[in-house]
Every structure is written in C-alpha cells, then in structure tokens.
C-alpha cells in the first residue's frame, strides 16, 4: 500500500465538507493516513503526526490522537494534524507533537496555520453562515458541528460573524 499522494488533499477535504458535521476520520482515511487512539499519551499532548517508511507504506503518515480527550477535542486535533499534512508535509520528520497549547517544534506560525486550516475543515464558512441564522445558541451550534464552543467562537470571528 502506498500513501495516496496522487490525491489532491484540498479536493478530498472539499468533498467531505458537502455535509456536516465534517468527519476528519474519513478525510484521513481518504488521504491514506492511518489514525490511532493513544491511551498512554501524556495529558498535555493532544496529538502527533509522524512520517513512516516501511515495506508496506512508502513515505506514509500516521496520526496519533490522545484517547483521553473529549470527542470534540479529538476531532479538532485530527483536523489540526491533517492540516500539518496538507500545509507542512515536507517538514514532518519522524514525529511532530502538539501539546495542549498547540505548540510543537515547528513553531508558532506553522501551528497557527494548522489551527486555522483545522477550523476551516471542521467549520466550512458557507455551512456556518447557513446555520447561524437557525441556531438557538452558541452551544447548540457547536454541538451541530461537533466542535468546542471556543473553536466555534474563533471561527465565527474569522468569518466575520
């Protein structure tokens, strides 16, 4: 099996944004990225992405998600790691780890880029705009998209709502 490098990641993401909530696990699968829940991960680590090379996987990637985090956090973490794959694939070595503060050896600028793309993946602007008018509360809107209220607030500001 080889990494699905021939697939355009932006096209894969867009195809999954046609319905909400967006499923980052399906995006990862369609990109050929294996996702694992790590029960031994430190509580201050949300997730990590690493490049793997083996006989079965040629220049592949694996994402590990903290199994102890809330589902909304796990979804955002996975979207964040997918964003690193999309934006910073050439910089990923054997392991890039993101702490609870979304900091890694890549630096603040790259982490900010990954956070922004993660929010764009899970909260497509058009879908958010459509739901804002019918949502009864911020909490209900966050639940609809299966994200945290904090992530939703930031995304609402980014798209001018």
C-alpha positions as a printed Julia matrix, in Angstrom:
161×3 Matrix{Float64}:
   0.0    0.0    0.0
   1.3    3.48  -0.78
   0.43   6.89   0.59
  -2.28   8.49  -1.51
  -0.02  11.28  -2.76
  -1.74  11.3   -6.13
  -4.9   12.54  -4.39
  -5.26  16.31  -4.06
  -5.82  16.91  -0.31
  -7.89  20.05  -0.98
 -10.27  18.07  -3.18
 -10.6   15.35  -0.56
 -11.37  17.89   2.16
 -13.88  19.74  -0.05
 -15.68  16.5   -0.88
 -16.19  15.84   2.84
 -17.41  19.38   3.53
 -20.57  18.8    1.49
 -22.27  17.51   4.63
 -21.83  18.45   8.26
 -20.58  17.62  10.71
 -17.42  17.12   8.7
 -15.79  13.81   9.56
 -11.99  14.25   9.88
 -11.58  10.49  10.32
 -12.96   9.89   6.83
 -10.75  12.66   5.44
  -7.68  10.99   6.95
  -8.74   7.63   5.54
  -9.23   9.08   2.05
  -5.79  10.72   2.27
  -4.27   7.37   3.21
  -3.3    8.49   6.7
  -3.65   5.91   9.47
  -5.2    7.26  12.69
  -4.65   5.71  16.11
  -6.03   6.5   19.56
  -3.2    6.56  22.09
  -4.27   5.72  25.64
  -0.78   6.29  27.05
  -0.32   9.8   25.68
   0.53  12.49  28.23
  -2.5   14.62  29.16
  -0.68  17.72  27.86
  -0.32  16.21  24.39
  -3.36  16.33  22.11
  -1.9   14.52  19.13
   1.02  13.93  16.84
   1.75  13.17  13.22
   4.73  11.21  12.04
   6.21  10.09   8.77
   6.66   6.35   8.44
   8.62   4.31   5.97
   8.24   0.58   5.74
   7.84  -2.15   3.17
   4.06  -1.7    3.21
   3.94   2.11   3.39
   6.16   4.2    1.18
   6.55   7.65   2.71
   3.32   7.34   4.65
   1.97   9.21   7.62
   0.34   8.23  10.89
  -1.62  10.4   13.3
  -1.96   9.59  16.98
  -4.78  11.19  18.99
  -4.98  11.36  22.78
  -7.69   8.82  23.6
  -8.43  10.58  26.9
  -9.5   13.88  25.3
 -13.12  14.82  24.7
 -14.5   13.81  21.28
 -14.72  17.44  20.1
 -11.06  17.92  21.05
 -10.08  14.72  19.27
 -11.87  15.86  16.12
 -10.11  19.23  16.19
  -6.76  17.61  16.93
  -7.2   15.26  13.99
  -8.16  18.16  11.7
  -5.1   20.05  13.02
  -2.78  17.14  12.22
  -4.37  16.77   8.77
  -3.66  20.48   8.3
   0.02  19.84   9.09
  -0.05  17.09   6.46
  -1.59  19.43   3.89
   0.49  22.52   4.68
   3.75  21.24   6.12
   4.19  17.71   4.8
   7.75  18.41   3.69
   8.68  19.5    7.23
   7.32  16.43   9.01
  10.02  14.04  10.09
   9.7   11.08  12.34
   7.33  12.89  14.69
   5.65  16.23  15.24
   3.9   16.5   18.58
   1.28  19.09  19.52
   0.77  19.98  23.16
  -2.46  21.06  24.76
  -1.5   24.6   23.78
  -1.0   23.52  20.16
   2.73  24.16  20.26
   5.31  22.0   18.58
   8.89  22.18  17.36
   7.54  23.64  14.1
   6.96  27.0   15.79
   4.06  29.3   16.45
   3.48  30.45  12.86
   3.08  26.93  11.49
   0.9   25.95  14.44
  -1.35  28.97  13.8
  -1.63  27.97  10.15
  -2.58  24.42  11.13
  -5.16  25.66  13.64
  -6.74  27.94  11.03
  -6.98  25.21   8.44
  -8.34  22.78  11.04
 -11.14  25.26  11.82
 -11.8   25.74   8.1
 -12.01  21.97   7.65
 -14.47  21.39  10.5
 -16.39  24.67  10.15
 -16.79  25.49   6.45
 -17.76  29.17   6.17
 -20.82  28.58   4.0
 -22.2   25.92   6.34
 -21.55  28.06   9.41
 -23.28  31.07   7.86
 -26.29  28.91   6.97
 -26.61  27.54  10.5
 -26.02  30.76  12.44
 -29.46  32.07  11.47
 -31.26  28.96  12.73
 -29.14  28.1   15.77
 -30.76  28.64  19.15
 -27.47  29.17  20.98
 -23.72  29.04  20.62
 -23.76  25.7   22.42
 -26.3   24.27  20.01
 -24.26  25.47  17.05
 -21.08  23.93  18.49
 -22.94  20.66  19.06
 -24.26  20.71  15.49
 -20.71  20.94  14.12
 -19.29  18.69  16.9
 -16.67  21.24  17.93
 -15.93  23.11  21.14
 -17.55  26.48  21.76
 -14.06  28.02  21.92
 -13.19  26.77  18.43
 -16.55  27.94  17.14
 -16.12  31.44  18.62
 -12.76  31.84  16.93
 -14.1   30.63  13.6
 -17.11  32.98  13.83
 -14.73  35.89  14.3
 -12.56  34.75  11.38
 -15.54  34.73   9.01
 -16.96  37.98  10.35
 -19.96  36.68  12.28
